[in-house]
Amino acid sequence: MDPHIISILKHEVHLIALFIMGTVYIGKIIWIMRFKPMVERTPSKGNKQKAIINSYLNIAMPWEMESTRKKWYVWTEFAIFHIGVAFAIIVSFIVSFGNESLIDKTIFQNFFMVLFPISFIITLIRLARRIFLPVNRIISHPDDYFSIILMCVWFFFASWFVYDLYNTLIMGIYLAITAFLIAYVPFSKMSHYILWPFSRYYFGKHFGHRGVYPKVRVQ
């Protein structure tokens, strides 16, 4: 791929995508903050601070939920997939604002060479579930299919790229898809994570106030 196009993808396109994402997310956060927080009108029966902390940490405690406690592999898929997403974005930042040589022949490259293909396989499994499992298919929106297919293609080229860092064609495709994802996510269902900090805070605050969370284990 032409070096000039690569340069545009690394800098101008990446910055535009980040600007779009930042602008939309700032708007969403302002909109969320406009809602008045719920005021508890009953005496506190528990430890709200402990409950809020536990609510945030719950994502890393699969034994706390029956679904992930019985099907541990679901949580494992979830964890690897999201770690893969985070590092695939980080790699694009390294390439765009640094240089691909920063990860060449390092332990990080070896890590990515394992993580990204596994994330790609997990994404294919998630797509298959949406297509073939009736319980998943009935709740799936066209955006779900588009997003997960896009993630499959993205992880495919991310995997290829970390195995062949100086292939400018693969680098260009990887950077282009990454930029599109960054700009597209705020408008898709994938943007649900912007609500996560707020929902976990109020979940812990409300049920901690009632004294029913965290769960009390009876001996």
C-alpha positions in Angstrom: 0.0 0.0 0.0 1.2 3.5 -0.8 3.1 5.0 2.1 1.1 8.2 1.8 -2.2 6.3 2.4 -0.6 4.5 5.3 0.4 7.9 6.8 -3.1 9.2 6.4 -4.6 6.1 8.0 -2.2 6.4 10.9 -2.8 10.0 11.7 -5.6 12.0 10.1 -8.1 9.1 9.8 -7.3 7.8 13.3 -7.7 11.3 14.9 -11.0 11.9 13.1 -12.3 8.6 14.4 -11.2 9.4 17.9 -12.8 12.9 17.6 -16.2 11.3 16.5 -16.1 8.8 19.4 -15.1 11.4 22.0 -17.8 13.9 20.8 -20.6 11.3 20.9 -19.5 9.9 24.3 -19.2 13.3 25.9 -22.8 14.0 24.6 -24.0 10.7 26.0 -22.4 11.3 29.4 -23.8 14.8 29.6 -27.3 13.4 28.8 -26.9 10.7 31.5 -25.8 13.2 34.1 -28.9 15.3 33.5 -31.0 12.6 35.2 -31.5 13.3 38.9 -30.0 10.4 41.0 -32.5 8.3 43.0 -32.8 9.4 46.6 -33.3 6.6 49.2 -36.1 7.4 51.6 -35.7 4.4 53.9 -33.2 3.8 56.7 -30.0 2.2 55.4 -29.8 -1.5 56.2 -26.3 -2.2 54.7 -22.9 -0.9 53.6 -23.4 1.1 50.4 -19.7 1.8 49.9 -18.8 -2.0 50.1 -21.7 -2.8 47.8 -20.6 -0.3 45.2 -17.1 -1.6 45.2 -18.4 -5.2 45.0 -20.7 -4.2 42.1 -17.7 -2.9 40.1 -15.6 -5.9 40.9 -18.4 -8.3 40.0 -17.2 -8.4 36.4 -14.0 -10.3 37.6 -15.9 -12.7 39.9 -17.6 -15.3 37.7 -18.5 -17.4 40.8 -20.9 -14.6 41.9 -23.3 -15.2 39.0 -25.2 -18.5 38.5 -24.8 -18.5 34.7 -21.1 -18.1 34.7 -20.6 -20.3 37.8 -22.2 -23.2 36.0 -20.8 -22.3 32.6 -17.3 -21.0 33.4 -16.3 -21.1 29.7 -18.8 -18.3 29.0 -17.0 -16.0 31.3 -13.6 -17.1 30.0 -14.8 -16.3 26.4 -16.0 -12.9 27.6 -12.8 -12.1 29.4 -10.5 -13.2 26.5 -12.7 -11.4 23.9 -12.7 -8.1 25.7 -9.0 -8.3 26.5 -8.4 -9.0 22.8 -10.4 -5.9 21.8 -8.5 -3.7 24.3 -5.1 -4.8 23.1 -6.0 -4.7 19.4 -7.0 -1.1 19.9 -3.8 -0.4 21.8 -1.7 -1.9 19.0 -3.4 0.4 16.6 -2.4 3.4 18.8 1.2 2.1 19.0 1.4 1.8 15.2 -0.4 5.2 14.6 1.4 7.3 17.1 4.6 5.4 17.5 5.9 2.7 15.1 5.3 -0.9 14.5 9.0 -1.6 15.3 8.1 -0.9 18.9 6.5 -4.3 19.2 8.7 -6.2 16.7 10.5 -9.2 18.2 9.3 -8.4 21.7 7.4 -10.5 24.2 4.4 -8.3 23.4 4.4 -9.4 19.8 4.4 -13.0 21.0 1.5 -12.3 23.3 -0.5 -10.7 20.6 0.3 -13.6 18.2 -1.5 -15.9 20.7 -4.3 -13.5 21.9 -5.6 -12.2 18.6 -6.2 -15.6 16.9 -7.9 -16.9 20.0 -10.1 -13.8 20.1 -10.9 -14.3 16.4 -12.0 -17.9 17.1 -14.1 -16.8 20.0 -15.7 -14.1 17.8 -16.6 -16.8 15.2 -18.1 -18.9 18.0 -20.2 -15.9 19.1 -21.4 -15.4 15.6 -22.3 -19.0 15.2 -24.4 -18.9 18.4 -26.3 -15.9 17.1 -27.0 -17.6 13.8 -27.8 -21.2 14.9 -29.2 -20.9 18.5 -32.9 -19.9 18.4 -32.7 -18.3 21.8 -29.9 -16.0 20.6 -31.4 -15.5 17.1 -34.7 -14.2 18.4 -33.1 -11.4 20.4 -30.5 -10.4 17.7 -30.8 -7.1 15.8 -29.2 -6.5 12.4 -26.7 -4.3 14.2 -25.6 -7.4 16.2 -24.8 -9.4 13.1 -23.0 -6.5 11.4 -21.0 -5.7 14.5 -19.9 -9.2 15.2 -19.0 -9.9 11.5 -17.0 -6.7 11.6 -15.2 -7.9 14.7 -14.4 -11.2 13.0 -12.9 -9.4 10.0 -11.0 -7.1 12.4 -9.5 -9.8 14.5 -8.5 -11.7 11.4 -6.5 -8.8 10.0 -5.2 -7.9 13.5 -3.9 -11.5 13.8 -2.4 -11.4 10.3 -0.7 -8.0 11.1 1.1 -9.1 14.2 2.5 -12.0 12.3 3.6 -9.8 9.4 4.3 -6.3 10.9 5.8 -4.8 7.8 3.1 -5.9 5.3 1.8 -2.4 4.5 -1.4 -3.8 2.8 -2.4 -5.8 5.9 -1.4 -2.8 8.1 -3.6 -0.5 6.0 -6.6 -2.8 6.2 -6.2 -3.3 9.9 -5.9 0.5 10.6 -8.8 1.3 8.4 -11.1 -1.2 10.1 -9.9 0.0 13.5 -10.7 3.6 12.6 -14.1 2.6 11.3 -14.8 0.7 14.5 -13.8 3.5 16.7 -16.1 5.9 14.9 -19.0 3.4 14.5 -19.1 2.0 18.1 -20.7 5.0 19.7 -23.7 4.7 17.3 -24.1 0.9 17.7 -25.2 -1.4 20.5 -21.6 -2.0 21.3 -21.6 1.4 23.1 -23.5 -0.2 26.0 -20.2 -0.1 28.0 -20.6 3.7 28.4 -23.5 2.9 30.7 -21.6 0.3 32.7 -20.0 2.6 35.3 -23.3 4.3 36.0 -25.4 1.1 36.2 -22.9 -0.7 38.5 -22.7 2.3 40.8 -26.5 2.6 41.2 -26.9 -1.2 41.5 -24.4 -1.3 44.4 -25.8 1.9 46.0 -29.4 0.8 45.8 -29.1 -2.8 46.9 -26.3 -2.0 49.4 -28.7 0.5 51.0 -31.3 -2.2 51.3 -28.8 -4.6 52.8 -29.3 -7.4 50.2 -26.0 -6.9 48.4 -23.4 -8.2 48.5 -25.1 -11.5 49.3 -24.7 -12.8 52.8 -23.5 -16.3 52.9 -25.3 -18.4 55.4 -23.2 -21.1 57.1 
